[in-house]
Amino acid sequence: MPQREELRAELLELIKDNKEGLGAETPETQRIDTLIDELVQHTLYPGALNHPDVFKGHWAGSYVSFGRLVGGKGATDEGTGVTTSLRVFSMGRLPDIPATQVYSGLEIEPSNGTYNFYQRLRVGEGNIETNHFTYGRYLKKDEDEDRFFVEFDKFEVGPSDPDMSLEDYRKAIGVEPSDPLEAVLSPSPKLWSHVAYMDDDLRIHLGQMGGHYVMLRTELPMYALEHAKGNRINPPSETAA
């Protein structure tokens, strides 16, 4: 379908160099918003959740425009590179210290309904490289087969350097020994994420809180899942999107 391919190619070209989020209201971000709306009409996989072999795995967030985050203000309509608080990235559960979003990946394992996020953050005044994990589960509902209905269970942060101890990490980011580095969510917050467009390598999600997420398929491991299993992970400092 030539029109779909042209729209897709233009979007991919724009998001290479434009990461500000829709709140920037530049000609480029406005065009990204228009392209997303137009691509929706050409999705290759309507009823996206009926295609687990397509959506499974680690998908890189190549373009992010955050919606209203549950943890508070500070990132709405902002994109990759936004600096806010770690509290904002953890629905108000983790310490209120500076955190800059560097990379995000959505990791889905359909066999058990896993719906996790891996983020790379720079945390604290020293911009310490940090792994941020969000653990959740999704349900498919017959009334909307393009929508992940997600329940979030836990947040966790730790040093990206696998050889840094948690004690040294706490000191480096400037938190007390008693400050939490993980938080179990009970009851689990429930949100949905709508798959507006999906082909074999590109996916666009529209979040319940107003976020826009353009993701690209990768061959990267599912870092959150591996970490939860107790396996050692060592993501690159600059993850290719």
N, C-alpha and C positions, 0 to 999 in steps of 0.2 A: 504494500500500500504506500505509494509515493508520498502522500501527504503526511502519513504517520512518520515515515522515515525522515522527512524534512524537518518536522517539528521536533522530533527526538534529537536529531543532529544539532539543531540550533540550541536546544536546551543544554545538551552536554557541553557545547562550546562555551556557553555563557557561564555555567556553574564552575568551570575550571578556574576562573579568575575572580568571580564575584561571590563572596561569602558573607555579605553584610547582614542578610536577613531582610525581610520585606519592609521592615520599619524604616530602612534607609531611604525608600521611595526614590531611588535613582532610576533613570531610564532602563538600566539593565535589570534591576530587581523587579520593576514593573513589567518588563517583558517576560521575565521568568514566571511571574504570576499568571500572565496571559497564556504562556505556553503550557503551563500545568493545566489550566482550564480547558485548553483545546485538546491536549493529549488524552484527557479523560474519555473523550468520545471515541478513541481509537485503541482502547486497551485490548491486548491480545487474549487476555484471560478474564472475561467477565465471570463473576462468581469465583473470585480469586482463591478463597479458602478451600475450594474443591481441587486445588492443584498444589498439594504439599510438596511434590517433587520439584516444583518451580520455586516456591518461597522459602524452602528450608535453607539453613546454613547461616553464614556470617555475611551480612550485607553492610557495606560502608556508607555512612551518612555523608554523601558528597556535597549536598546543599541542605542546610538546616535553617529554618526560621522558627524559633521557639514560640510556642503559644504561652499562655499564662501558666507558669509553673506552680505546682501546688505548694512548694516551699516558700513562696513569697515573690515580691517584685524583683526586678533586676535583670531579666533576660527576655521579656516579652518583645516579640518581633525582632529580636537580635539573632545573629547567625554565629557560625563557627568563629571562635576567637573571643567571644564575649567573656568579660570578667565580672563575676558576681560573687556570691557566697557559696561555700560548700553546703550550707544549710538549704539554699535554694535548689541545689542539685539532689537533695535527699528528702524532699517533702517535709522540711523543717526538723529532721531528726539528728543530723550530724552537726559538728561545731560551726559556729558563725565566723569563719575565716575566709580570706580571699581564695577564689578558685577560678581559673581560666580554662574554658573548654577548648581542647585541642583537636580531639577526634571522637567520633561516636560510631559504634557499630551495633546493629540489631541482630541478635542471634536466636534462631528459632529451630527447635527440634520437634517436628510434628509427632514423632512416635510417642512422646510423653507429654506433649502440650507445653513444653518449656518456651518461655518468651523472656529472654534476658537481654540486657544492654551491657556492652563494655564501653567505657569511656576512658580516654586519656585526659587527665587534668593536670594543670600546674597549680599547686596548692601552697598557701601560706605566703608570707612576705618574700621567702626565698625561692618561690616558684618551683617547688619540689615536684619532680615527675611522679605522677600518681596514677595507679589503676583504680578506677571506680566501677563497681559492679552493681547492677540492679537485677534482682531475681524476681521473676514472675511466671505466671501461667496464663494460657489463653483458652477460651472456649469458642467454638463455632456454633452459631445459632441459625436455624433455618430461615428466620425472618430477614436476615441480612448476611448473605454469603460473601460479601466483600469486606466484612468488618471483623477484626480481632477484638473479642471482649476479654479484657486483660485484668487479672488481679495481681497486684504487686505484694511481695512477701518480705523482701529484705534489701537493704543497702549495705555496702561494705567498701571501704577504701584501704589502700596500703601502698607501699612504695613500689614504683615500677622497677627499681633496681632489685633484682631477686636476692642480692647479697646484703641488702640493708635490713637491719633488725627493726622490729616494730618500735623498740625503745628509741633507737636513733631517729627513726622516722617521726615519732611524736615530737622529739626535740627540734627536728629540722622544720616542721610545719608550725611549731609554736603552740602546741596544745598540752594540757595537763595529763598526767598518767591516768586520771579518772575520766577524762573525756572519751566518749565512745568513738570507735572507728567503724562500728557496724551497728545496725539497728534493724530489729525484727518488727514488722508492721502487723499490728493486730488491733482491730480488724484490718484485713487487707484492702487498701484502696482499690476501687473498681473504675476503670476507664476503658474507652474503646479507641481503636485506631482504624481508620477507613482506608482500604486500598483503592485509591482513585484510578490508578493505572498500573499495569504490570505486563512486562514482556519477559524474555528469558534472562535479561541482564540489567534491567532498569525497573525500579519500583518507586511509586510515589504514594506516600501515606499522608492523610489529613487527620490530625489529631482532634480529640474531643475538646481540648483547651485552645484550639486555634492554630496549632503548629502545622507547618509544611515541611515534609521530609522527603528528599530525593535521594534514593539509595541505589548503589551499584553492587552487583554480585561480586564476591571475592572468593578466593580459595583459602582464605585465612581460617585458622582454627576457631572454634567457639570458645573464646578465652574464659568467659564467665562460667561456662559449664565445666571446663577443665579445672579451673580454680576451685569450684565447688566440690569436685571429686578429690581434691587434695593434690592435684598434679601441679608441678612447677611450670609456670608460664613466663615467657620473656618477650612480650610484643616489641616490635621495633619502635624507636622514639618518634619516628615520622611514618605513620602507617599510610600506605598508598591508598587513595580513594579512587 
